[in-house]
């Protein structure tokens, strides 16, 4: 890629400003990030990397190829319907989740996020996309870009090799490499294919200490912060020590209790 892939919100904002995005675009992407830190709180990928960083990295890839703000925001939130931490505790798409996304970010982003969730990503699917490429609708086209950006960021820093079932995931990445390169070429972004190949080959050559490899069976997990597990009195004492004030502290505590 032309520039390092961002891994923090500030790096992403700097990248966007340097690329000439408007203040309206920046505000929209910041809103997506603020939403992301709510729904991805305590979520980690299996390498134990913070999940929101993966969204920022995916978004950064899309900035590099000049995608509009809506797609950059979708990069941050691309897997929100599956990996987001929602009030109902369920994975997948529901009307309530759609409505919450609409209220926070508008209508345009919803179809893209839904399609990312629904579009199975394997050799058979990608072969079918290549075969019918000229007939793809805009939402599917956007989803392919999200998938390519998502995969590039997962490979970044050898993240795949620090993850659960690293060997199997590497074999899958290698089997998907050629068709994904072809998709990138067809979409007019051959540089994405070049990056995919370089990062896949880099991952294959890595030797990771066993003690650093992800454990368990899942590709992502939730680790609740200690602040969430604090007793009511402990939370109240800490808030008071920070000088928030009794009235404001009690109001925040009451509001938190109603939302839990």
Secondary structure in CASP SS format (residue, H / E / C, confidence):
PFRMAT SS
TARGET T0000
AUTHOR 0000-0000-0000
METHOD secondary structure of the structure
MODEL  1
X C 1.00
X C 1.00
X C 1.00
X C 1.00
X C 1.00
X C 1.00
X C 1.00
X C 1.00
X H 1.00
X H 1.00
X H 1.00
X H 1.00
X H 1.00
X H 1.00
X H 1.00
X H 1.00
X H 1.00
X H 1.00
X C 1.00
X C 1.00
X C 1.00
X C 1.00
X H 1.00
X H 1.00
X H 1.00
X H 1.00
X H 1.00
X H 1.00
X H 1.00
X H 1.00
X H 1.00
X H 1.00
X H 1.00
X H 1.00
X H 1.00
X H 1.00
X H 1.00
X H 1.00
X H 1.00
X C 1.00
X C 1.00
X C 1.00
X E 1.00
X E 1.00
X E 1.00
X C 1.00
X C 1.00
X C 1.00
X C 1.00
X E 1.00
X H 1.00
X H 1.00
X H 1.00
X H 1.00
X H 1.00
X H 1.00
X H 1.00
X H 1.00
X H 1.00
X H 1.00
X H 1.00
X H 1.00
X H 1.00
X H 1.00
X C 1.00
X C 1.00
X C 1.00
X C 1.00
X H 1.00
X H 1.00
X H 1.00
X H 1.00
X H 1.00
X H 1.00
X H 1.00
X H 1.00
X H 1.00
X C 1.00
X C 1.00
X H 1.00
X H 1.00
X H 1.00
X H 1.00
X C 1.00
X C 1.00
X C 1.00
X C 1.00
X C 1.00
X C 1.00
X C 1.00
X C 1.00
X C 1.00
X C 1.00
X C 1.00
X H 1.00
X H 1.00
X H 1.00
X H 1.00
X H 1.00
X H 1.00
X H 1.00
X H 1.00
X H 1.00
X H 1.00
X H 1.00
X C 1.00
X C 1.00
X C 1.00
X C 1.00
X H 1.00
X H 1.00
X H 1.00
X H 1.00
X H 1.00
X H 1.00
X H 1.00
X H 1.00
X H 1.00
X C 1.00
X C 1.00
X C 1.00
X C 1.00
X H 1.00
X H 1.00
X H 1.00
X H 1.00
X H 1.00
X H 1.00
X H 1.00
X H 1.00
X H 1.00
X C 1.00
X H 1.00
X H 1.00
X H 1.00
X C 1.00
X C 1.00
X H 1.00
X H 1.00
X H 1.00
X H 1.00
X H 1.00
X H 1.00
X H 1.00
X H 1.00
X H 1.00
X H 1.00
X H 1.00
X H 1.00
X H 1.00
X H 1.00
X H 1.00
X H 1.00
X H 1.00
X H 1.00
X H 1.00
X H 1.00
X H 1.00
X H 1.00
X H 1.00
X H 1.00
X H 1.00
X C 1.00
X C 1.00
X C 1.00
X H 1.00
X H 1.00
X H 1.00
X H 1.00
X H 1.00
X H 1.00
X H 1.00
X H 1.00
X H 1.00
X H 1.00
X H 1.00
X H 1.00
X H 1.00
X H 1.00
X H 1.00
X H 1.00
X H 1.00
X H 1.00
X H 1.00
X H 1.00
X H 1.00
X C 1.00
X C 1.00
X C 1.00
X H 1.00
X H 1.00
X H 1.00
X H 1.00
X H 1.00
X H 1.00
X H 1.00
X H 1.00
X H 1.00
X H 1.00
X H 1.00
X H 1.00
X H 1.00
X H 1.00
X H 1.00
X C 1.00
X C 1.00
X C 1.00
X C 1.00
X C 1.00
X H 1.00
X H 1.00
X H 1.00
X C 1.00
X C 1.00
X C 1.00
X C 1.00
X C 1.00
X C 1.00
X C 1.00
X E 1.00
X E 1.00
X E 1.00
X C 1.00
X C 1.00
X C 1.00
X H 1.00
X H 1.00
X H 1.00
X H 1.00
X C 1.00
X C 1.00
X H 1.00
X H 1.00
X H 1.00
X H 1.00
X H 1.00
X H 1.00
X H 1.00
X H 1.00
X H 1.00
X H 1.00
X C 1.00
X C 1.00
X C 1.00
X C 1.00
X H 1.00
X H 1.00
X H 1.00
X H 1.00
X H 1.00
X H 1.00
X H 1.00
X H 1.00
X H 1.00
X H 1.00
X H 1.00
X H 1.00
X H 1.00
X H 1.00
X C 1.00
END
